[in-house]
């Protein structure tokens, strides 16, 4: 149970977190979801009850009507202007699914749109669209059942990340390094999966959702489809040609009786449909987290790391002034890293220096959220056969997009960080003569942003300033490096 001040459990049980989320953080969502979920289309009075619940909320009414006029739900393209007309024309289950989806999305986004919540919502909506579109032609009820089953499959994690609690901040700090059940148990005293199962009961989300999240084996085709859709969308974040995608497409091929090639084309079309639906639901900010989207164009302004051209000039002038004086290499490198982070707008930046041991580089200066663990773990062995080693062999500054860059196909990615080599980034080598003595690595962590030409050019300017400092020192100290 929550304490009298309504604080999150210091290290609670599943029931403690379910109670806290239901009574303190999301009581309106919990109650309204329960009302709608318990409605079944078995009488005119139930249809009227659904309409009444929707009409009590002007924003929900507007959202349902907007969705009712999309091709995804209304393939006849008959104009719908009232909730009662929507239920009659499109169907009880479709309108019920719209209402549940809208309630969940709006309630969570208005609280705390941190990146982890957006990532969860992106996966949930993508899986919901995939499951609905892949389902063999069955009843309307089945289509909406799998949609809601996928959308609510991680409701515990979404609800947790929507709240500003000390535990969320602590888990956030560990997120770039680990996101497994062990960290959740250590910090929360339970897991997201357990919280989801508890909320499915407490909020009366229905037997289908409970089956999806139960973890038990099932012979139910729709439940299996939803679970496979969830595996698919997470694997697709690594690229549609990733081996995990191939594996789940093979499973779906057997389940649905379609060829893998046909399914591969279909799921990519479904991903684009998910992006369209996200915009209709008012979630444009998650579209960059879906596969095949233009990350530069789609990331919401509030999440996009902002470069500052004026600050860039100021810091570059400061670096030039330092060159005139006797260069302090530590001060120069610290200024370069800060400039790349604050002025260029890169979320995470690291300077690595060569150790006495030949070919080994370790992080000396790091900056940005999600980079704290780099000090101990970011090590580059230049003779290794992994991603970081391959990156270190570049002789010039380099912008990479792993999925599209053939130089990195099939290379092992670092296990200590969830994003290096999986997200676009920038690399700058620093030399004394022909010898590599340092390197600068930068990325945007969770956000799959590709550096634009201006951002890459600004990054290169800072790398050049660091190189000028090394050149100056090498002239004064011929043995440097």
N, C-alpha and C positions, 0 to 999 in steps of 0.2 A: 504493500500500500504506500501511497505518497504520504509525505509528512504534512504537518499542518500548514507550512508555508508553501506547499505545492511545488517543492523542489524535486528535480529528477533524482532517482535513487543513486546514492553515492557509489554503490556497487551492488546493484539490485538483482532481483530474480526476474524471470520472464513476466510473472504476474505483476510485479512492481512496475515494470516498464509499460505493460499493456494498460494498467490502471492510470499511470501518469499521462500517457499519450491520449487516452480516452477522456479523462476527467479534467486535465489541466491544459494541455496543449491544443487538442483538436476535438473539443466536446460537440461543437455544432456539426462538424463533418461526421463524427461517429454516430450521432443521433439520426441525421438525415440519411446517411448511407444505410443505416439499419432499417429505417422506414421504407426506403425504396427497394432494398434488397428483399424484403419480406413480401413485397407485392408480387402476385402471380396473376397472369391474364386468365382469370376464370369467371369473370362476371363484368357487367357494365359498370358496377359500382367500383371495382378495382381499377378500371381504366380511368374513371373520374378521380379516384384517389391519386393516381399517378399525375394526372394533369394538375390537380390541386397542389401537390408538393412542388411541382415545377413552377407553377404560377406564383407561389409565395415569394419566389426569389427572382427579381427582375433580370439580374445578370444571367442566371441559369436559363430563364425563359429565352432571352436573346441568343444565348449560345446554342440551345437546342434547336431553335428555328434556323439559325445559320447553318448548323450541321445538317438539318433536314433538307436543305436545298443544295447539298453537295452531291455529286455523282456517286461518291462512295456509299452513301446511304439511300439516295433517291435516284435510281437509274432511269426512271421514267421522266425525270426533269420537270415534273409537274410542280408548279409554284406552291409553296406552303407558307401560310402567314399566321396560323394559329396552332397552339399546342394540340388541341383536340383533332384538328385536321391532320397534323403530323402522325398522331397515333393511329388514326383511321387509315391513312394512305400508306405509311411506311411500316407500321406495325408496332404493337406494344413493346416487344422485346428490343427492337431497334431504338425506340425512344428511351426506354429504360436504360439501355447501354449508354446512350448519349448523356443522359442525366448523371449516371454514376461517374462516367469518365470526366465530365465537366466539373463535377463537384470535387473530385480528387485533385485534378490538375489545378483548379483555381485556388482551392484551400491551401494546398502545399506551396504553390508559387508565391502567393501573397505573404507568406510568413518569412521565408528565408531562402532566396534563390541561390544558394551556394552551389559550386560546380558539381559536387557529389550528388546533390539532389537532381540537378539537370541531367547528369549522366544516367541516373536511375530512371528518370522519366523517359529519356530517349530510348533506353533499352526496353522499357515496359511498353511504350507505344509502338515501337518497331516490332516487337514480338507479337503484340496484339494484332497489328495489321497483317503480319506474315501468317499468323494462325488463321485469321478470318479468310484471307485470300487463298490459302493452300487447302482449306477444308473442302473435301469433296461436296458437291452440291447436295446439301441436306436442307433441313428446315431453317427458317429465320431464327428460331430459338437457338439452334446449335451454333449458327454463325456468331450471334451475339454472346453466347455462352463462352466460346473460346476466346473472343475478343476481351471480355471482362476478366476471364480466368488469367490470361497473360498480363493484362494491365495491372491487376492487383496481386500478381505473384510475388512481388517484393515490396508490398505495402509497408511492412515493418521497417525496412531500410529507408524507404522514402519518408515515412513519418519521422523517423529518427533524425535524418539530415535536414528536415524542415525546421527543426527546433534549435535554438541557440542555448546549448547547455555546456557546462564544463567538459562533460564526457565527449560531446561532439567535437569540441576544440582539440581535446587530447587525441581522439582517434584520427581527426583530420591531420594532426602533426605526424602521425605514423603512416598515413595513407599512401604516400608515394613510395614507401618502402615495403609495406605489407598491408593487405586488406582481408586477411583470412579470419577464420573463426577463432583462432587462438588469440589474436589481438582484441577481438570483440569480447571474448570471455574475460580476458584480463582487465579490460577497461569498463565494460558494462555489466559483467557478471552473467551474461547470456549472449545469444547470437541473434543476428537479424532474422535468420530463418525461424527461430523459436518465437521471436516477437511477432513475425508475420502470422504464424499459426495461431498465436494467442489472439491477435486482432481479428482473424477470420472468424473465430468463435464469438468474441465480444461484440463485433459489429455485424454479426449475422450475415456474412458475405455469401453464404449459400454452400451447398454440398459440393458443387463443382470446383469452386475456388479451394475449398478444404482438401479435395482430392489432389488438385494440382500441387499444393504446397506440402502435402503430407510426407512426401519422400518414400512412401511405400510403393511397391511394384503394382502395376495395374494392367488390366487387359483392355481398358477403355481407349478406343482410338482417339477421341477428342482430347483426353487428358494427355496421352502420349504425344499428340501433335503439338500441344501447347509447350510441353517440356522440351521437345526438340526445337521448337521455334525460339525458345529462350537460349538454348545452347547455340543455335545458329547466329543470333544477333550479337552475342558476345564474341563469338569466333570471327564474325565479319568485321569487327573493329580492327582486326589485324590484316584485313584485306581479303577479297573474295577468293583469292587463290591460296589462302592459308590451308595447311593440311587439316586443321580442325574443321574448317568449312567443308572440305571434301568428305570428311568422315560423317558429318551430320547429314550432308546431302545424300550420301549412300544409304543411311538409315531411312531418311524420308522417301527415297526412291523405292525402297522395299515396301514401306508403309502405304504409299499413295499409288504405286503402280505406274510411276512416271520415270522417264530416263533422267539420269543425273544432268545431262546437258540441258534438257528442257527445264528442269527445276532450277538450274543455275541462272538461266535467263529470267525465269519467273520471279525468283527471290530478289533479283536486282531491280526489276520493275516494281515489286512490292516495296522495296526500300525507298524508291522515289515517291511512291504513293504515301508512305509513312511521313515523308517530309511535307507533302501537301497537307496531310491531315494535321500535322503539328502546327502549321501556320493557321489553319482553320480553328484549331483549339486555342489560338493565341500564344503558342509556344515557339515562336520563330527562333528564340535563342537556343533551342535544342537541335535545330536542324544541322548545325555544323558537327554535331556529335553522331550523326547518322552516316552510314557509308555512302560514297559516291556524291557527296555534297561539296560545294565550293566553300571551303572553310573560311577563306578570306572575306567572302561576300556575305556569309550567313551568320557569323558570330555576332551576338548582340553587343551593342556599343558598351553596355555596362560591364561586360566580361572581357572585351578586347583590351589587351595591354596597350597602353597609349604611349607612343614615342613623343618626345618634346624637342623639336628642331632647335628652338632657342637655347634650351638647356644643353643640347649637344654642342652647339657652338661655344657656349661658356666653358664647358668642361674641356673641350679640345683646346681652347685658348690657354686654360690652366695647365694642360699637359705640355703645350708648346713652351710656356714660361718655365716649367720644370726642366725642360731640355737645356735651356740657356744656363741655368744654374748647374751645380754638380748633381747629376741625377741620383735620386734615392730610389733604387729599383722597387723596394717594397711600397713606397708611396705611389709611384707611377702605376704599378700593377693594381693596387687598391683602387686608384682613381679610374683606371680603365674598366675594371669589373663594375664599379658603381655606375660609370657612364653607360655601359652596355645595358645594365639593368634598368636604371632610372630614365636615361635620356633616349636610348634606342627602343626601350620598351620590351625587352626580353624577360620572361618570367623567372627563369633560373639561369644563373651564370656561374661558371667555375674556371679558375685558372689552375692548370696543372703544371708542375715543374719536374724536370728529370732528377731522379735520385742518383746517388753515387753508383748504385747498381745499374749497369748498362741496360737501357731499353725499358726501364720502369718509370712511370710517371704517376705522381699522386697529387691529390687536390690540396692546394695551399690556400686558396681564397675562394669562398663560395658565397653566393647571395641569392635570396629569393625564397618564397614559400615552397616547401617541399624539397629543399636542397640540403637541409641540415645533416642528413645521413651521408652525404657525399664526402664529408671530411674523413670519415673512416673507411668508406667503401669504394669511392671512385678511384680506381687504379687502372692504368692502361699498360699492358705488357705488349710492346710494339711487335714482338716476334710471335705473338699468339695468332690464332686463326679466327678471332671473333670480330664482332662489329666494331668495337672501339679500336682494336688494332688496325683494322682496315682503314678506319677514319684517320688514324694518325699518320698513315702513309701518304696522305694528300700533301702536295708541296705548296699549296696556296689555300686561301680562305675558300670555304666551300659551304653551300646551302644544300642540305639533303632532305629528300622526302622518301623515307625507306621503301614504301610499297612501290614507288615508281622508279626507284634508282637501281639499275641492274648491278651496280658495284657491290651491293650489300645482300643480294639474294642468297638465302640459305645459310647466312652467317649466324653463329650463336649470339644471342642478345643477353645483356647483363641481367642476372637474377636479382641483384640488390635494388633495382629501380624499375618501376612498372612502365616507364615511358621512354627511357633512353633507347634509341633504335627503333622505337615503335611510333614515335611522333616526329614530325619535321623538326629540324634544328640547324644550327650554324656551328662551324668549326673554323678556327684560325690557328695555323702553326706559327711558331716563333723560332728563329734560327740564330745561331752564332756561326757565321760562315755557312758551311753546308750541313752543320750538325743541328738536329732538332733538340732544343733545350726546354721548350715550354709549349703549351697549347691552351687555347681558350675554347670552351664548349658552352653553348647556350641553347635553351629551348623554352617552350611555354608549358611544360608539364602536361597537365590534364587536357589543355585545349589543343586540338589538332590544327594549329595555325601554320600556314606556309608563309615564310618571310617574303614580303614584297620587295621589289627592286630597291626602293628607297631605304627600307630597313636593313637590307643586306649591305648596301653601300655604306650606311652609317656604321654598321658593325665592322666593316673592313677598315674604315677610318680609325677606329679605336685600336684595332689590331696593328695597323701601321704605326700608330704612335708608340705602342708597346715595343714594336720592332725597332723603331728609331732609338729608343732608350737602350735596348740591348746593343745596338750597333755602337752607340756612344761609349757604353761601358767597355765593350770589347776593344775599342781603340785605345782606351786608357789602361785596360788590363788584358794584355794579349792572351793570358792563360785562361780567361773566362770561358766557361762551358766545358 
